[in-house]
C-alpha cells in the first residue's frame, strides 16, 4: 500500500504513536486531542516529526504540528505533505 493513501498514513501514525511515543493507542481516536487526550509534549512532537519524516517522507514544520489539535488533524497534515506516488 502506498503511503499517499489515508489508510497507510493512519496505520503508520498509529505505529509512531505506539512505538516511538509509547502512547496507549487503544484509547486514541481521530478525535483525540494531541495534547489534552494523548498527552504529547514538545519532546514528543519533536520525536514525532522525525518519525513521520522517516516513515512517511512527510516533512512537517513546527507550525504544521501546532496547527493540529487532534489525531485526525495530524493525519490530514501528513497527507497534505506526503510526496505523491508516481
N, C-alpha and C positions, 0 to 999 in steps of 0.2 A: 504494500500500500504506500502510495506517495505521501510525503509529509505535507503536501498542499491540501490534503483532504481534511476536513474538520474532525473526522473520527481519529485520524492518525495524530493530529495535534492534541486532541483531548486525551488520548492514550499516553502520549509522550509527556504531557503536562502532569498527568496522574503519577507517572513514573518519577518525574522530577520531584514532585511534592513528597512522594513516599520515600524514595531512595536518597535524594540529595538533601532534602529539607526535613526528613524524619517526621512528616505530618501523618496523622492517622486519617487516611483518606476515606475510611468508612463513614466519617461524619461530614465529608466535604461534598457540596453540590455546586452546580454552576452559579447558584445564587449566594453561595457562601462569600462573606466579605473577607478579603485577604488579610486585613489587619485584625479586625474585631473577632471574626469567627475562626479563621485558620491560624491566626497568631503569628503571622510573619512580621519580622522586624527588618531594620535596614541591612543587617548582615544577611538575613535570609533572602532579601531582594537581590543583593549583590551576587550571592551564590546562585540564585535562580536565574539571573541574567546570563551568567556564564554557562550554566547547564542548558538553558534554552538555545543559546547560540551554538553550543557544541552538538546538541542532539537534533536540532531542527534547522540550523542555519539562519535563524532569525535574530538579527542584532537589535535588541530593544534598548532604547535610551532610558535614562533615569526618569525623564519626563513621561515617556510612554508608560512606565510602570506606575508612576504617581497618578496618572490619569485613570488607572484601573482600580475600581473599587471591589469588584467581585471576580471570582474564578472565571465566569463567563466573559467578563470584560477582558481579562488577560488572554483567554483563548482567542478572542476577536483581534486583539492587538498582535498576537503571534501570527495569526492567519494573514493579517494585512502585511506582515513583514517577511513571511516565508517566501523564499525565491520560487517563482512559478516553475512548475515541472515542464521540462522540454519535451 
